[in-house]
Amino acid sequence: MNSRKIALVTGGSRGLGKNAALALARQGVDVIITYFNNEKAANEVVAEITATGVKAACLQLNIRDTQDLPHFADEIRTLLQTQWQQDSFDYLLNNGGSGLHKPFTEVTEADFDKMMQEHLKGVFFLTQAMLPLLSDGGSIVNISSGLTRFCVPGYATYATFKAAGETLTRYLAKELGARGIRVNSFAPGAIATDFGGGAVRDNADLNTYLASQTALGRVGEADDIGKAIAALFSDANSWVTGQRVEASGGMFL
């Protein structure tokens, strides 16, 4: 067993990944975040995390470059040994990736491949590469989307691969259960962040419409999501695995 809980959060330099990383830190969990190309933002998040009193670090990761995953695994292994004097970590949050809002008739093969690589192939093989470093009794959370339950035109490609990720989640829960590893999908609804160009946050008409379709009467904020993800990792949910947990404020019920 690790002496300290450590989480690996992909896409942790911004948005929901950043918020989840900070929420985990507030629970006393040390955090390693990954970033795609904004090292400055990642270092700023590391500083915010360490200000809560826990340890943090960041590494670059292109989730679409699966050929580089063995090298990334070596980087994680070295980081664990040098900064924590441990050989494993406890929590994996598969969060990194971008969105796509485009009518089905206009989706290109390049669009399709990008979404597949980020939200299915990348998650699949990153998780595979991390398993030797993930503690028995650990936990994996795969970020999905409310769009796998309800349909909003323009999100067919993105939602298709998020739905595939939910199926992968159930299989991982079954196959990794012997190691005591819990695996769950976490599905946010509409959140006012910079995701997808910030449309939910910045488009007043869209914000108002989505709020009107939400039981709690507003769109979500990053804080609504980060703390819920941290709670799903916690021991309070130690008997929850193979599940799709939606945090949408009750959208389109």
N, C-alpha and C positions, 0 to 999 in steps of 0.2 A: 504494500500500500504506500502511496505517496504521502509524504509528511504534510504537503500542502496541495490543495486542489488547484489544478491548472486547466484553463480552457483555451482551446484554439478556435478563433472566430475568423472565418474567411470574410473578406469584404468589410473589415472592421474599422476602416478609416472614415466612414461617413454613414449617414442614414441609420437604418435599423440595426445594422451590424455594430456601429459605434455605440448606439444606445444600449444594445444588449451587452456589449463588453463592459460598459460603465455600470450597468445593473449587476452584472456578475461580480465586478470589483467591489461594489457596495455590500455584497454578501460575503466578502473576504476571499474571493477566488482570484488567483493570479491569472493574467490573460496574455496570450500571444495573439496578435491580430495580423491579418495579411492585408495588403493593398495591391492594387493593379499598377498604377503609375504615379500616384500622388504621395510621394514619400514624406513631403512636408506635413500634409494633413495627418498621415499615420503617426508621425513623431509627436504631433500635437495631441493626438488621442492618447498615446503612450504617456505623455506628461500628465494628462487629466486623470488617467487611471492610477498612476503612481501617487498622485496627490491624495487619493483616497486611502493610501497606506499599504497597498499591495504592490507586487512586482509586475512588470509588463515589458513586452518587447514587440517588435514588428518585423515582418519579413515580406518580401515581394513575392507575389504569386499571380500567374496568369492561368486561371482555371481551365482555359481552353487548350493550353499546351500540356497535354497529358504525357508527352515524351519527357518533360522536365520533372515529372513527379518523383522519380527516384532521387534526383538531386535535392528536391525540396524536402523529402523525407530525411535525407542526410543532414540538411540544415536544421531541421527541427530536432533531430537527435543530438546534434552538437550544441544547440541552444539550451536544451534541457540539461545537458551535462555541465555546461559552463556556467549558466546562470542559476540553475536550481539544484545541481548535483543529484539529479533524478534521471531515470531512464524512460519515464512514461508520463503521459498527461491523462486527464480524467474526462474532459468534456470536449466534444467536437460540434461546432455549429456551422453547418453548411449553408452559408448565407450569400456568398459572393455571386454576382451576376447582374445583368442589366435586363431591362424590359423591352418589349416591342408592342407598339400599338399601330396596327396596319390592317386594312381590310384583307380578308382571306384571298380575294382575287388579285391582290397586289403583292403578296408575299413572294419573295424571290428564294431561290435555293440557297443563296448566301445567308439570307435572313434565317431560314430554317436551320441551316447548319450551325449558325452562331448560337441560337437558342438551345439547340440540342447539345452542343458542346458545353455551354455554361450550366444548364439546368438538369442535364441527365448524365452525359458521358463524363463531364468533369467531376460531378458529385460522386458518381459510381467509382471512378478510378482513384480519386483523392481519398475517399473513405477506405478503399482497398489498401492504398499505400500507407495510411495512418494506422491501420489495425494493429500492426506489430508494436506500435508506440502507445496505443490506447490501453489504459488500465482495465483489468478485469473488474467488473462492477461499475464501469464507467457509463457514459450516456452520450448518445448522438441525437441531435435535433436537425432535421432537414427543413429548411424554409420552403413552404409551399405558397399557396395563394387562395383567397376566397373565390377566385375565378375558376377553381376546379369544381365548385359547387353551383355557383350561379354564373350566368353567361352575360358578358358585355361585349357587343360587337367590336371587332378589331383586335381581340386578344387570343384568337384561336391558337396561334403558334406557341405563344408563351404558356398558355394554360395547358396545352397538350403535354408539354414536357414537365410542367409542375405536377400534373396528374400522374405521369409515369413515375415521377419521383415518390409519390405517395405509395404506389405499388412496391417500388424498391424498398421503401421504409418498412413495409410489413414483412417482406422477405428477410431483410436484415434483422429485424426483431426476432424472427423465428430462428435464423441461423446463428445469431450471436447470443441468443439467450443462455446457452450453455456456459458462456463466460460471464454471465450476469450483466451483460451490456444491454441497456435499454435504448430503443430507437423509436423516435416519434416524429411525425410531421407537424409543423406549426404553420397555420394558414392565416396571415393577416388579411383584413379587409382593406378598404380605401384609407390610406394614411397620408397626412399632409407633410410630405417630405419632398426632397428633390428628385425622387425616383420618377422615371418616365418623363423627365423634363419639368417636374414639379407641377404637373397639371392639376392634381387634386388640391394642392396648396394654393396655387396662383390663379386658377380659373374660377372666378366667383360663382358663375352659373353652374359649373360642374360640381363645385363644393356644395352649393345649396341643394342641388338635385340629389346627390348621394346622401347628404344629411337627412333629407326627407324620406329616403328609403332605408334608414337605419333606425332600429328600435330605440336606441339611446339618443337619437336626435342630433347627432353630429358625426363628422368623419373622425377617424382616429388620429392621435398624435404619437410621435415616436415613443414617448414615455409609456403610453398604453401598451406598447408591444415589448419593449426591452425588459420591463419588469416581469411580464408574463413569460417570456422565454427563460429568464433566470429562474423563475419559479418552477418551470417544467424540468429544469436540470436538477433542482434541489431534492434533498432526501424526502421532502414532504410528498413527492410524487414517485417514490421508489417502486410502486407497484403499477405504474402506468407505462406500458410499452406497446408498440404496434398500433398506435392511435393517431388519428388526425385531429388536432386541437385547433379550432378556429377562434380567432380573436378579431371580431369584426363589428362589435357593438350591436350585433343582430341585423346585418344587412340582408335585404331581400328575403325576409322570412315569410 
